[in-house]
Amino acid sequence: MTSRWSLPKQDYWSTPFAETLLEHLLLSPGLSILDVASGDGIPAFYLAEQVGPTGRVLGIDLSEGQVARARAIQGSQLPWLQFECHDMRDLPAQVPSFDRITGNLSVMFFRPHRLETLRGLVAHLNLGGQIVLTFPSLGTFESLWTRIAQEMAVRDLRRERQRLDSYIAERPSAEESRGWLDGLGLEGIVVKESPLEVVTGSGPAFLCHPLLRGGFLDDVFECFEDPRLANEVMARVSVDIDSCAPLIAQRCVLSGWKPAR
């Protein structure tokens, strides 16, 4: 049987992370699922199809635009799936508990208090329930950050380099994320990393790359107070992008179970 809501093959970022999530998520008909940072519905639509009409899926996202787009894609289909605008860092009391909590590419949005956010999510997990999250972990695009740091050093941009180092250090490691679930008393914890190569050309192809400029590169530009200087540095890096190849993201999946008692 072909899935109507299979993960989209043309999404070269969300889909590979969602695939790692689904590899570790135990699914069956009738489950209730909370999908945080649900975006355009990857993998909320697939999850809803799998749990069927006896189940329930709630996808939440802080962006009203993302929620609107997901609802537009859904139309009148999968009526047991809902998309709502909520901040997962401060869930309202009326949000119930669920058998599963998922979050594809979600952990970066837990800032600034990641452990407290995770604690709040686990509070909405039923006893015996499973939480599975994916995120790009520490080491993602390390070759790129090294090249940018070199360009900053050549120009003696010390404050910008400090900001870059702080940005990189904010990315959690697999070991750190395991500690979160350990600290919350979850069981059957699994943490696994797998590489994902992002292919890009040089120059404008790199600077305007949809997977990079929408997040990672924007954070680098914010390390500069002078936009013109930022453009000069990144233009220089962009024509030397071959020295950073391959650009590797570390897909990290984090899974754990809430004790049944």
C-alpha positions as CSV (number, residue, x, y, z in Angstrom):
1,M,0.0,0.0,0.0
2,T,1.4,3.4,-1.0
3,S,1.4,6.1,1.6
4,R,-0.5,9.2,0.6
5,W,1.6,11.2,3.0
6,S,5.1,9.8,2.5
7,L,8.0,12.1,3.3
8,P,8.6,14.5,0.4
9,K,11.7,13.3,-1.6
10,Q,12.4,16.9,-2.8
11,D,13.1,18.1,0.7
12,Y,16.8,17.5,1.2
13,W,16.9,18.8,4.8
14,S,13.8,18.0,6.7
15,T,13.2,14.6,5.2
16,P,16.6,13.0,6.0
17,F,16.2,14.1,9.6
18,A,12.6,12.9,9.7
19,E,13.8,9.5,8.3
20,T,16.1,9.1,11.3
21,L,13.3,10.1,13.6
22,L,10.9,7.4,12.2
23,E,13.6,4.8,12.4
24,H,13.5,5.1,16.2
25,L,9.8,5.9,16.8
26,L,7.5,3.0,17.7
27,L,4.2,3.6,15.9
28,S,0.9,1.8,16.0
29,P,-2.7,2.7,15.2
30,G,-4.6,4.6,17.9
31,L,-1.7,6.4,19.4
32,S,-1.8,10.1,20.4
33,I,1.1,12.2,19.3
34,L,2.4,15.7,19.9
35,D,4.7,16.9,17.1
36,V,6.6,20.1,18.2
37,A,8.1,22.6,15.8
38,S,5.8,20.9,13.2
39,G,6.5,23.4,10.4
40,D,4.8,22.5,7.1
41,G,3.9,19.0,8.5
42,I,7.1,16.9,8.1
43,P,6.5,14.3,9.6
44,A,3.1,15.2,11.1
45,F,1.1,14.1,8.1
46,Y,2.9,10.8,7.9
47,L,2.4,10.2,11.6
48,A,-1.4,10.9,11.3
49,E,-1.7,8.5,8.5
50,Q,0.0,5.8,10.6
51,V,-2.0,6.2,13.7
52,G,-5.3,6.3,11.7
53,P,-8.7,7.8,12.7
54,T,-8.6,6.1,16.1
55,G,-5.5,8.1,17.0
56,R,-4.8,11.8,17.4
57,V,-1.9,14.0,16.2
58,L,-1.4,17.6,17.3
59,G,1.3,19.6,15.5
60,I,2.4,22.8,17.1
61,D,4.6,25.6,15.9
62,L,5.4,29.1,17.1
63,S,5.0,30.5,13.5
64,E,1.5,31.4,12.5
65,G,2.6,31.3,8.9
66,Q,3.9,27.7,9.2
67,V,0.7,26.6,10.9
68,A,-1.4,28.3,8.2
69,R,0.6,26.5,5.4
70,A,0.3,23.2,7.1
71,R,-3.5,23.7,7.4
72,A,-3.7,24.6,3.7
73,I,-1.9,21.5,2.7
74,Q,-4.2,19.4,4.9
75,G,-7.5,20.8,3.8
76,S,-10.3,18.5,5.0
77,Q,-8.1,15.4,5.0
78,L,-6.9,13.5,8.1
79,P,-9.5,15.2,10.5
80,W,-7.8,13.6,13.5
81,L,-4.7,15.8,12.8
82,Q,-4.7,19.4,14.1
83,F,-2.2,22.2,13.7
84,E,-2.1,24.9,16.4
85,C,0.1,27.9,17.2
86,H,1.9,27.3,20.5
87,D,5.3,27.9,22.0
88,M,6.6,24.5,23.0
89,R,8.8,26.3,25.6
90,D,5.6,27.3,27.5
91,L,2.8,24.9,26.7
92,P,-0.7,26.0,27.9
93,A,-2.2,23.9,30.7
94,Q,-5.1,22.8,28.4
95,V,-2.7,20.8,26.2
96,P,-3.2,17.2,27.2
97,S,-0.7,14.3,27.6
98,F,0.3,12.1,24.7
99,D,1.6,8.6,24.0
100,R,4.4,9.9,21.8
101,I,6.1,13.3,21.5
102,T,8.1,14.0,18.3
103,G,10.2,17.0,17.2
104,N,12.0,17.0,13.8
105,L,14.7,19.6,13.7
106,S,13.3,20.9,17.0
107,V,16.0,21.1,19.6
108,M,17.5,24.4,18.3
109,F,14.2,26.0,19.1
110,F,14.4,25.0,22.8
111,R,16.8,27.9,23.5
112,P,17.6,29.6,25.8
113,H,16.6,26.9,28.4
114,R,16.8,23.6,26.7
115,L,16.6,21.3,29.7
116,E,13.6,23.2,31.1
117,T,11.8,23.0,27.7
118,L,12.5,19.3,27.5
119,R,11.2,18.9,31.1
120,G,8.0,20.6,30.1
121,L,7.5,18.4,27.1
122,V,8.1,15.2,29.1
123,A,5.5,16.4,31.6
124,H,3.0,16.0,28.7
125,L,4.2,12.5,27.9
126,N,2.0,9.6,29.2
127,L,3.6,7.0,31.5
128,G,5.2,4.4,29.2
129,G,5.3,6.9,26.4
130,Q,8.2,7.7,24.0
131,I,9.9,11.0,23.0
132,V,12.0,11.2,19.8
133,L,13.7,14.4,18.7
134,T,16.2,15.2,15.9
135,F,18.6,18.1,15.5
136,P,21.9,19.0,13.8
137,S,24.4,18.4,16.6
138,L,27.8,19.8,17.5
139,G,30.2,19.3,14.6
140,T,27.7,20.2,11.9
141,F,29.5,22.2,9.1
142,E,32.6,22.3,11.2
143,S,34.8,22.8,8.1
144,L,32.8,25.9,7.2
145,W,33.1,27.4,10.6
146,T,36.9,26.8,10.5
147,R,37.2,28.6,7.2
148,I,35.1,31.6,8.4
149,A,37.3,31.8,11.5
150,Q,40.4,31.8,9.4
151,E,39.0,34.8,7.4
152,M,38.2,36.6,10.6
153,A,41.7,36.0,11.9
154,V,43.3,37.4,8.7
155,R,41.3,40.6,9.4
156,D,41.9,40.6,13.1
157,L,38.1,40.5,13.8
158,R,38.3,39.4,17.4
159,R,34.8,40.4,18.6
160,E,33.3,38.7,15.6
161,R,35.4,35.6,16.2
162,Q,34.2,35.5,19.8
163,R,30.6,35.7,18.7
164,L,31.2,32.9,16.2
165,D,32.7,30.7,18.8
166,S,29.8,31.4,21.1
167,Y,27.3,30.5,18.4
168,I,29.1,27.2,17.6
169,A,29.3,26.3,21.3
170,E,25.5,26.7,21.6
171,R,25.0,23.7,19.4
172,P,24.4,20.7,21.7
173,S,26.5,17.5,21.4
174,A,25.1,14.0,21.4
175,E,26.6,13.4,24.8
176,E,25.0,16.5,26.2
177,S,21.6,15.6,24.9
178,R,21.9,12.1,26.4
179,G,22.5,13.8,29.7
180,W,19.2,15.7,29.4
181,L,17.2,12.5,29.2
182,D,19.2,10.8,31.9
183,G,18.6,13.7,34.2
184,L,14.8,13.5,33.5
185,G,14.7,9.8,34.5
186,L,13.9,8.4,31.1
187,E,14.6,4.8,30.2
188,G,15.8,3.0,27.0
189,I,17.7,6.1,25.9
190,V,19.1,6.0,22.4
191,V,21.3,8.7,20.9
192,K,22.7,8.3,17.4
193,E,24.5,10.5,14.9
194,S,24.7,10.1,11.2
195,P,26.3,12.3,8.6
196,L,24.4,14.3,5.9
197,E,26.3,16.0,3.1
198,V,25.0,19.3,1.8
199,V,26.1,20.0,-1.7
200,T,26.6,23.6,-2.9
201,G,28.4,25.6,-5.5
202,S,30.6,28.6,-4.8
203,G,29.8,32.3,-4.8
204,P,26.1,33.3,-5.0
205,A,25.1,29.6,-5.1
206,F,26.6,29.2,-1.6
207,L,25.4,32.5,-0.2
208,C,21.9,32.0,-1.3
209,H,21.7,28.2,-0.7
210,P,18.2,27.6,0.7
211,L,19.4,25.2,3.4
212,L,22.2,27.4,4.6
213,R,21.0,31.0,4.2
214,G,17.7,30.3,6.0
215,G,19.5,29.6,9.3
216,F,23.1,28.7,9.6
217,L,24.6,31.5,7.5
218,D,22.1,34.1,8.9
219,D,23.6,33.3,12.4
220,V,27.1,34.0,11.0
221,F,26.0,37.3,9.6
222,E,24.7,38.3,13.0
223,C,28.2,37.9,14.4
224,F,29.0,41.2,12.7
225,E,27.9,44.7,13.7
226,D,28.9,46.1,10.3
227,P,26.8,44.5,7.5
228,R,29.2,45.6,4.8
229,L,32.1,43.9,6.6
230,A,30.0,40.8,6.9
231,N,29.3,40.8,3.2
232,E,33.0,41.2,2.4
233,V,34.1,38.3,4.7
234,M,31.4,35.9,3.5
235,A,32.0,36.8,-0.2
236,R,35.6,35.8,0.3
237,V,34.6,32.6,2.0
238,S,32.1,31.8,-0.7
239,V,34.6,31.8,-3.5
240,D,36.8,29.4,-1.5
241,I,34.0,27.0,-0.6
242,D,35.8,24.0,-2.2
243,S,38.3,24.2,0.7
244,C,35.3,23.4,3.0
245,A,34.1,20.4,1.0
246,P,32.4,18.2,1.9
247,L,29.9,20.2,4.0
248,I,28.7,17.6,6.6
249,A,25.8,18.1,8.9
250,Q,25.5,15.7,11.9
251,R,22.0,14.3,12.1
252,C,21.4,13.5,15.8
253,V,18.3,11.5,16.9
254,L,17.5,11.4,20.6
255,S,15.0,8.9,22.0
256,G,13.8,7.9,25.4
257,W,10.8,6.3,27.3
258,K,9.0,7.6,30.3
259,P,8.8,4.9,33.0
260,A,5.5,3.1,33.1
261,R,5.4,3.7,36.9
